[in-house]
Amino acid sequence: MARVRVLPAGDLFPSQRLLRLIAQVYEVDPLVCPRCSPPMRILAVIIEPEEVRKILRHLVKIGRSPPGVDPTSLN
């Protein structure tokens, strides 16, 4: 069974330091939608590698592969 951590409504991301680091390194705010710019909320944090692979395989299957994901590495 997958371990999913559900954050109560209104809670901040568990690691504000990580968000600041991502914003500094990649020069992008990880909680702002890149298409339409409103702030996003984190609904869940998936920590099981196999569950992440399942999600990525599904995105590849429907033609919405995230940038930088090599579909052959998901088998």
QUIPE-V771725 format. One record per run of one state. SS is the DSSP state (H for helix, E for strand, L for the rest). FROM is the first residue (numbers start at 0). TO is the last residue. Records with the same first field share a line. If there is no record, write none. Layout:
SS->FROM-TO / FROM-TO
This chain:
L->0-2 / 6-14 / 26-30 / 32-37 / 39-42 / 46-47 / 61-69 / 74-74
E->3-5 / 31-31 / 38-38 / 43-45
H->15-25 / 48-60 / 70-73
